[in-house]
Amino acid sequence: MPGPSGERGGTFAMSASFVWPAAWNLSDMQQGNTPRAGASTLSYFRWSFIVTIIGLALGVVLGWQMTGTVGGTLSIFFICMVLAVLEISLSFDNAIVNANKLKDMTPVWQRRFLTWGILIAVFGMRIVFPLLIVVIAANIGPWQAIVLAASQPGEYSRIMHDAHLPIAAFGGTFLMMVGLSFFFDHEKDVHWVKWLEAKMTRYATIRGIEVAIVLVTVLIFSRFLEPAESQVFFSSAIWGLLTFLLVEVLGGLLDSTQETLQAGAKGGLGAFLYLEVLDASFSFDGVIGAFALTHNLFIIAIGLGIGAMYVRSMTIMLVERGTLAEYRYLEHGAFYAIITLSVIMFIQPLMHIPEVITGLGGATLIGISLWASIRWNRANRAQG
């Protein structure tokens, strides 16, 4: 991965000033130095802190307008903070996978992911996506959906929960394909759980093995549902599978076209689309789970929007510090967490699994992989 002193790393750092604080000057960048080598971890989260302050202030205003009491306002303030923590805990693995893809993207598309991407993540997935579900499920217009969210939050929440089955099937299928594609890679030579990953790498040459595993998994889970629900579950899962395959095909076509136009360029529009669909799949669980805390769309947007900003900041830090290269098993833990999340999404139509368990499960896997990476680094330094 080109570092901050190289052309790609330098352009990335300069062009992403929308999200990064100006902790260094342009002359340092042009001289090929590493301007953020001494930057603290907190400096990466400057904009996240700013968004947090603004978001919580909006939560206080909204709480006062809704309740007119100090107690009610503090309650909504607390819900916004809990939602932000929920989003961050559910998205540790998202940040790592984003960084894994982002480090190979061209500087232009890195900047667009960090600017356009945050707008899509906050407004698209946390506001437009829930409204779109209600528009389709209730067969009403967009403005009527907004009015329903503001005036009848209970009914709005009920419609969202009724739509959870197809959302879980779609998102679970897409995420399982993402996770399996990482391990079923014949070029993968770093293995964390060696006895398992070595076999998966060996069988990666079998065409369509990931698709077969996902389809068998979907069939097994659909057998435990009622016939009507099973049909919805299966058809939604097929759409999730098709979306993954289409994004892969489209990404390959678009990026190969860019490589023809500009030698050495990769990770353009195709990678951007992949990351946005991936981010959307991660968001499904958080958006649906948020309704367990509040039925108010705007409170949910504030809380989850704050959390989404921290995920972007973590992504930036991982890319710039080369954390994935330094901790060799970290992305393995993230992709195991993705597969675990996909299975949880398949189980949720059968039984409720608290979001706390989902978040802690992913964080635990990532924590163990980080610990294993540190142990490997120490062992190799001792041998060296």
C-alpha positions as CSV (number, residue, x, y, z in Angstrom):
1,M,0.0,0.0,0.0
2,P,1.5,3.4,-1.0
3,G,2.2,5.3,2.2
4,P,1.5,9.0,2.9
5,S,4.8,9.9,1.4
6,G,3.9,8.4,-1.9
7,E,1.8,10.0,-4.6
8,R,-1.4,8.2,-3.8
9,G,-1.1,8.6,-0.1
10,G,-0.2,12.3,-0.4
11,T,-3.1,13.1,-2.7
12,F,-5.5,11.2,-0.5
13,A,-4.5,13.2,2.5
14,M,-4.8,16.5,0.8
15,S,-8.0,15.8,-1.0
16,A,-9.8,14.4,2.1
17,S,-9.5,17.7,4.0
18,F,-13.3,17.6,4.3
19,V,-13.0,15.0,6.9
20,W,-9.4,15.3,8.2
21,P,-8.3,18.2,10.3
22,A,-5.6,20.5,8.9
23,A,-2.9,19.1,11.1
24,W,-0.2,19.6,8.5
25,N,0.6,22.1,5.7
26,L,0.8,21.7,2.0
27,S,4.6,22.3,1.7
28,D,5.2,19.2,3.9
29,M,3.0,17.2,1.5
30,Q,4.8,18.4,-1.6
31,Q,8.2,17.6,0.0
32,G,7.1,14.0,0.4
33,N,7.3,14.0,4.1
34,T,4.9,12.1,6.4
35,P,3.0,15.0,7.8
36,R,0.7,13.1,10.2
37,A,3.4,10.9,11.6
38,G,3.2,12.7,15.0
39,A,-0.5,13.3,14.8
40,S,-2.5,11.9,17.8
41,T,-5.3,9.4,17.5
42,L,-7.8,12.1,18.6
43,S,-6.9,14.3,15.7
44,Y,-8.5,11.8,13.3
45,F,-11.8,12.3,15.1
46,R,-11.9,16.1,15.0
47,W,-14.8,16.2,12.6
48,S,-16.6,13.4,14.5
49,F,-16.4,15.4,17.7
50,I,-17.8,18.5,15.9
51,V,-20.7,16.4,14.4
52,T,-21.3,14.9,17.8
53,I,-21.7,18.4,19.4
54,I,-24.0,19.6,16.6
55,G,-26.0,16.4,16.7
56,L,-26.5,16.3,20.4
57,A,-27.4,20.0,20.4
58,L,-30.1,19.2,17.8
59,G,-31.2,16.3,20.0
60,V,-31.7,18.8,22.9
61,V,-33.7,21.2,20.7
62,L,-35.8,18.4,19.4
63,G,-36.3,16.9,22.8
64,W,-37.4,20.3,24.2
65,Q,-39.8,20.9,21.3
66,M,-41.3,17.4,21.7
67,T,-41.6,17.2,25.5
68,G,-41.2,20.7,26.9
69,T,-39.6,19.3,30.0
70,V,-36.0,18.9,31.2
71,G,-36.5,15.2,32.0
72,G,-37.9,14.5,28.5
73,T,-35.1,16.5,26.9
74,L,-32.5,14.6,28.8
75,S,-34.1,11.3,27.9
76,I,-33.9,12.1,24.2
77,F,-30.3,13.4,24.6
78,F,-29.4,10.0,26.2
79,I,-31.1,8.1,23.4
80,C,-29.1,10.0,20.8
81,M,-25.9,9.0,22.6
82,V,-26.9,5.3,23.0
83,L,-27.8,5.2,19.3
84,A,-24.4,6.6,18.4
85,V,-22.7,4.0,20.5
86,L,-24.9,1.3,19.0
87,E,-23.9,2.3,15.5
88,I,-20.2,2.4,16.4
89,S,-20.3,-1.0,18.1
90,L,-22.1,-2.6,15.1
91,S,-19.7,-1.0,12.6
92,F,-16.1,-1.8,13.8
93,D,-15.9,-4.5,11.1
94,N,-17.4,-2.1,8.6
95,A,-14.5,0.4,9.2
96,I,-11.9,-2.3,8.7
97,V,-13.4,-3.7,5.5
98,N,-13.8,-0.1,4.2
99,A,-10.2,0.5,4.9
100,N,-9.2,-2.7,3.2
101,K,-10.9,-1.6,0.0
102,L,-10.2,2.1,0.3
103,K,-6.4,1.8,0.4
104,D,-6.5,0.5,-3.2
105,M,-8.8,3.2,-4.6
106,T,-7.6,6.1,-6.6
107,P,-7.2,9.4,-4.7
108,V,-10.2,11.0,-6.5
109,W,-12.5,8.2,-5.5
110,Q,-11.1,8.0,-2.0
111,R,-12.1,11.7,-1.6
112,R,-15.6,11.0,-3.1
113,F,-16.1,8.1,-0.7
114,L,-15.2,10.2,2.3
115,T,-17.4,13.2,1.2
116,W,-20.2,11.9,-0.9
117,G,-20.1,8.6,1.0
118,I,-20.8,10.2,4.4
119,L,-23.8,12.1,2.9
120,I,-25.2,8.9,1.5
121,A,-24.5,7.1,4.8
122,V,-26.2,9.7,7.0
123,F,-29.0,11.0,4.8
124,G,-29.4,8.1,2.4
125,M,-29.4,5.1,4.8
126,R,-30.5,6.8,8.1
127,I,-33.4,9.0,6.7
128,V,-34.2,8.1,3.0
129,F,-33.9,4.3,3.4
130,P,-36.5,4.0,6.3
131,L,-38.8,6.4,4.5
132,L,-38.5,4.4,1.3
133,I,-39.4,1.2,3.1
134,V,-42.6,2.8,4.5
135,V,-43.4,4.2,1.0
136,I,-43.2,0.8,-0.5
137,A,-44.7,-1.2,2.3
138,A,-47.6,1.2,3.0
139,N,-48.1,2.2,-0.7
140,I,-48.0,5.9,0.1
141,G,-46.2,8.9,-1.2
142,P,-42.8,10.2,0.1
143,W,-44.4,13.3,1.7
144,Q,-47.0,11.1,3.3
145,A,-44.3,8.9,4.7
146,I,-42.6,12.0,6.3
147,V,-45.8,13.1,7.8
148,L,-46.5,9.6,9.1
149,A,-43.0,9.5,10.7
150,A,-43.6,12.9,12.4
151,S,-47.2,12.5,13.4
152,Q,-47.6,8.7,13.9
153,P,-44.2,7.3,14.9
154,G,-45.8,4.2,16.4
155,E,-47.4,3.2,13.1
156,Y,-44.2,4.1,11.2
157,S,-42.3,1.8,13.5
158,R,-44.8,-1.0,13.0
159,I,-44.4,-0.8,9.2
160,M,-40.6,-0.8,9.6
161,H,-40.7,-3.9,11.8
162,D,-43.0,-5.7,9.3
163,A,-40.4,-5.1,6.6
164,H,-37.6,-6.7,8.7
165,L,-37.9,-10.2,7.1
166,P,-36.9,-9.2,3.5
167,I,-34.3,-6.7,4.8
168,A,-32.7,-9.4,6.9
169,A,-32.6,-11.9,4.1
170,F,-31.2,-9.3,1.6
171,G,-28.6,-7.9,3.9
172,G,-27.6,-11.3,5.4
173,T,-27.0,-12.8,1.9
174,F,-25.0,-9.8,0.7
175,L,-22.8,-9.8,3.8
176,M,-22.3,-13.5,3.7
177,M,-21.0,-13.2,0.1
178,V,-18.7,-10.4,1.2
179,G,-17.2,-12.5,4.0
180,L,-16.9,-15.8,2.1
181,S,-15.3,-14.0,-0.9
182,F,-12.4,-12.9,1.3
183,F,-11.6,-16.4,2.5
184,F,-12.3,-18.2,-0.8
185,D,-9.4,-16.5,-2.5
186,H,-6.7,-18.6,-4.1
187,E,-4.2,-15.7,-3.8
188,K,-4.7,-15.4,-0.1
189,D,-1.5,-16.5,1.7
190,V,-2.0,-15.1,5.3
191,H,-4.1,-17.4,7.4
192,W,-5.3,-16.8,11.0
193,V,-7.3,-20.0,11.6
194,K,-5.0,-22.0,9.5
195,W,-6.8,-25.4,9.5
196,L,-9.9,-23.7,8.2
197,E,-8.6,-20.9,6.0
198,A,-6.0,-23.0,4.2
199,K,-8.8,-25.4,3.1
200,M,-11.0,-22.5,1.9
201,T,-8.1,-21.1,-0.1
202,R,-7.5,-24.5,-1.6
203,Y,-11.1,-24.9,-2.7
204,A,-11.3,-21.3,-4.0
205,T,-10.6,-22.5,-7.5
206,I,-13.9,-24.3,-7.6
207,R,-16.2,-21.8,-9.5
208,G,-19.2,-20.6,-7.6
209,I,-18.4,-22.3,-4.3
210,E,-19.3,-19.2,-2.3
211,V,-22.7,-18.9,-4.1
212,A,-23.4,-22.6,-3.4
213,I,-22.7,-22.2,0.3
214,V,-24.9,-19.1,0.6
215,L,-27.8,-20.7,-1.3
216,V,-27.7,-23.8,0.8
217,T,-27.6,-21.6,4.0
218,V,-30.6,-19.6,2.7
219,L,-32.5,-22.9,1.9
220,I,-31.9,-24.2,5.4
221,F,-33.1,-21.1,7.2
222,S,-36.1,-20.7,4.9
223,R,-37.3,-24.2,5.9
224,F,-38.0,-23.0,9.4
225,L,-40.4,-20.2,8.3
226,E,-44.0,-20.4,7.4
227,P,-44.6,-21.0,3.6
228,A,-45.6,-17.3,2.9
229,E,-42.6,-16.0,4.9
230,S,-40.3,-18.6,3.4
231,Q,-41.1,-17.3,-0.1
232,V,-40.4,-13.7,0.8
233,F,-37.2,-14.7,2.6
234,F,-35.9,-16.7,-0.3
235,S,-36.8,-14.2,-3.0
236,S,-35.2,-11.3,-0.9
237,A,-32.1,-13.4,-0.4
238,I,-31.8,-14.0,-4.2
239,W,-32.0,-10.3,-4.7
240,G,-29.2,-9.8,-2.2
241,L,-27.1,-12.4,-4.0
242,L,-27.8,-10.8,-7.4
243,T,-26.9,-7.4,-6.0
244,F,-23.6,-8.6,-4.9
245,L,-22.8,-10.3,-8.2
246,L,-24.0,-7.3,-10.2
247,V,-21.9,-4.9,-8.2
248,E,-18.9,-7.2,-8.7
249,V,-19.5,-7.4,-12.4
250,L,-20.2,-3.7,-12.8
251,G,-17.2,-2.8,-10.6
252,G,-14.9,-4.9,-12.8
253,L,-16.2,-3.4,-16.0
254,L,-16.0,0.2,-14.7
255,D,-12.6,-0.2,-13.2
256,S,-11.2,-2.0,-16.2
257,T,-12.4,0.9,-18.3
258,Q,-10.7,3.4,-16.0
259,E,-7.5,1.4,-16.2
260,T,-7.7,1.6,-20.0
261,L,-8.1,5.4,-19.8
262,Q,-5.5,5.9,-17.1
263,A,-2.7,3.3,-16.6
264,G,-2.4,2.0,-13.1
265,A,-5.7,3.4,-11.9
266,K,-7.9,1.0,-10.1
267,G,-10.6,1.1,-7.4
268,G,-12.8,3.8,-9.0
269,L,-16.5,3.9,-9.5
270,G,-16.9,0.1,-9.2
271,A,-15.1,0.1,-5.8
272,F,-17.2,3.1,-4.7
273,L,-20.5,1.3,-5.5
274,Y,-19.2,-1.8,-3.7
275,L,-18.5,0.1,-0.6
276,E,-21.8,2.0,-0.6
277,V,-23.8,-1.2,-1.0
278,L,-21.7,-2.8,1.7
279,D,-22.3,0.2,4.0
280,A,-26.0,-0.1,3.3
281,S,-26.0,-3.8,4.3
282,F,-24.2,-3.0,7.5
283,S,-26.8,-0.2,8.2
284,F,-29.9,-2.4,8.0
285,D,-29.4,-3.9,11.4
286,G,-28.6,-0.6,13.1
287,V,-31.6,1.2,11.5
288,I,-34.1,-1.6,12.4
289,G,-32.6,-2.0,15.9
290,A,-32.8,1.7,16.6
291,F,-36.6,1.5,16.6
292,A,-36.4,-0.6,19.8
293,L,-35.2,2.6,21.6
294,T,-37.3,5.3,19.8
295,H,-39.9,5.5,17.1
296,N,-38.9,9.0,16.1
297,L,-37.1,9.0,12.7
298,F,-35.3,12.3,13.4
299,I,-33.8,11.1,16.7
300,I,-32.7,7.9,14.9
301,A,-31.1,9.9,12.1
302,I,-29.2,12.1,14.7
303,G,-27.9,9.2,16.8
304,L,-26.9,6.9,13.9
305,G,-25.5,9.8,11.9
306,I,-23.1,10.6,14.7
307,G,-22.0,7.0,14.8
308,A,-21.6,6.9,11.0
309,M,-19.2,9.8,11.2
310,Y,-17.0,7.9,13.7
311,V,-16.9,4.9,11.4
312,R,-15.6,7.1,8.6
313,S,-13.0,8.6,11.0
314,M,-11.9,5.1,12.0
315,T,-11.6,4.2,8.3
316,I,-9.3,7.1,7.6
317,M,-7.1,6.3,10.6
318,L,-6.7,2.7,9.5
319,V,-5.8,3.7,6.0
320,E,-3.3,6.4,6.9
321,R,-1.6,4.5,9.7
322,G,-1.3,1.3,7.7
323,T,-3.0,-0.5,10.5
324,L,-4.1,-3.4,8.4
325,A,-0.6,-4.1,7.3
326,E,0.8,-3.8,10.8
327,Y,-1.8,-6.1,12.3
328,R,-1.9,-9.0,9.9
329,Y,-5.0,-10.8,11.3
330,L,-7.2,-7.7,11.9
331,E,-9.1,-7.9,8.6
332,H,-9.5,-11.7,9.2
333,G,-11.4,-10.9,12.4
334,A,-13.5,-8.3,10.6
335,F,-14.6,-10.7,7.9
336,Y,-15.3,-13.4,10.5
337,A,-17.5,-10.8,12.2
338,I,-19.2,-10.1,8.9
339,I,-20.1,-13.8,8.4
340,T,-21.3,-13.9,12.0
341,L,-23.5,-10.9,11.4
342,S,-25.0,-12.4,8.3
343,V,-25.9,-15.5,10.2
344,I,-27.5,-13.4,12.9
345,M,-29.5,-11.6,10.3
346,F,-30.8,-15.0,9.0
347,I,-31.7,-16.0,12.6
348,Q,-33.6,-12.8,13.4
349,P,-36.8,-13.7,11.6
350,L,-36.9,-16.8,13.8
351,M,-36.0,-15.2,17.1
352,H,-35.0,-11.8,18.4
353,I,-31.3,-11.3,19.0
354,P,-30.5,-8.0,20.9
355,E,-28.3,-5.6,19.1
356,V,-25.9,-5.6,22.1
357,I,-25.0,-9.2,21.4
358,T,-24.5,-8.4,17.7
359,G,-22.2,-5.5,18.5
360,L,-20.3,-7.3,21.2
361,G,-19.8,-10.4,19.0
362,G,-18.2,-8.5,16.2
363,A,-16.1,-6.4,18.6
364,T,-14.9,-9.6,20.4
365,L,-13.8,-11.3,17.1
366,I,-11.9,-8.2,16.1
367,G,-10.3,-7.9,19.5
368,I,-9.1,-11.5,19.4
369,S,-7.7,-11.0,15.9
370,L,-5.9,-7.8,17.1
371,W,-4.5,-9.8,20.1
372,A,-3.3,-12.6,17.8
373,S,-1.7,-10.0,15.5
374,I,0.2,-8.4,18.4
375,R,1.4,-11.9,19.5
376,W,2.6,-12.7,16.0
377,N,4.5,-9.4,15.8
378,R,6.2,-9.9,19.1
379,A,7.2,-13.5,18.2
380,N,8.7,-12.4,14.9
381,R,10.5,-9.5,16.4
382,A,12.0,-11.9,18.9
383,Q,13.1,-14.2,16.2
384,G,14.4,-11.4,14.1
